[in-house]
Amino acid sequence: MNIDHIEAFMYVVHFNSFHKAAEAMFLSQPTVSARIKTLEGELDSELFERQGRGIILTEKGKAFIPFAEQIIRTFQQGKKQLKAGSDLEEITIGANIITSQYFIPFALLSGKRTIQI
């Protein structure tokens, strides 16, 4: 089981839409659908009933929500705990390939801090 699949499930539950969940996660809709299908296969249960363009959460899907929330919460607490012991600051920057290869290293190095890329 992959945490990304569980997060995709919770986004779809929250937005009641594969498309809106995909937009919120900055993924394509087929990627979110594939994650849900994989999760359903691993759980051997249908989590959503597809009705044309709409979806309805099944009873098994509703029953899985508290477990999914607990898994995500535990994962986030674990990450937070591990980072608490680290005195390094981490910044995530999203950029296209040209910007990430040429501009960002220059901009970061001008700050006179040691940067690991």
N, C-alpha and C positions, 0 to 999 in steps of 0.2 A: 504494500500500500504506500502511496506517495502523498506527502503533505500537500503538494500542488493539486492533486485530484480532490482532496477534501476541501481545500480552499475554494476551488472552482465550484464545488457543490454548494458551499455556503453563499457564494456570490449569486449563484443562480436562484437559490432560495430567497435571498434578500431582494433581488431585482425581479424575481418571477419571470425571467427572460434569459435565454442563452445569449442573445445578441447584446443586451444591456450589460450582462455580466462580463462578456468578452471585452466590451468597451472599457469598463471599469478596471479590468485586469490588464489592459493594453495587449490583448491577444486577439487572434482571429476567432470568429464564431466556431469554425470547424475544430479548432484546437480545444476550446472549452467543451464542445460536444464529445470529442474523443476522450477527454479526461473523465467526463461523466460516464461514458460508456465503459471505460476501463474500470472505474470505481464500481459500477453496477455489476460488472463481471466478477470482480474480486469479492463483492458482497453476495453474489448470486441472488440479487434482488433488483427489481426495477424501482428506481427512486422517483422517477417522474413518468407521468403518463402524457404522451405527446398527443395533442389534438389539433391537427392542422398546424397552424403557426403558434398555437398556444401550448402551455404546459400546465399540468396539475401535479402537485406533490402527492405521491401515493402514501398509504398508511405506513409502509416500511420506510419511506423517505422521511415522514414526520417523526417516526421512532428513532431514526438515525441522527437527527439534528442535535440532541443533547450530547451525544458521543462525539460528533464532529466538532462541536464547540469546545468540548473538553480537550480533545486532541490538539486543536489549534492553540488553545489557551496554554496548555502544558508546553507545547513546542516554543511558543513565544516567551514563556517564563524561563525555559531552559536557555534560550538564546540570550535573554537579558542577564541571567545569572553568569553565563560565561563571559559576557562582555563587561560585567561589573568588575571582574578581576583584572581586566586589561586597562592600562592607562592610556592606550592609544585611542585617538579619535578617528572615527571612520566617516567619510563622506562619500555618498554615491552620486555620481554625475552621469546622466544619460546624454549621449551625443551620437551624431552620425560618425561614420568612419573617418572622414577627412578632419572633422573637428577634433575627434579623439586622438588622432595621430599627430596633428600638427599644432593646433592651437592650445589645447588644454595643458599639455606638458609645459609649454612655454609660459602660459599664464600661471600655472602652479609654481614653477621654479622661480618666477619673479617674486614670489612671496618669501623667499629665503628660508624655507623649511625643507627638510628632507622629505622627498616624495618617492614612494615606491609605486611603480606602475606595472 
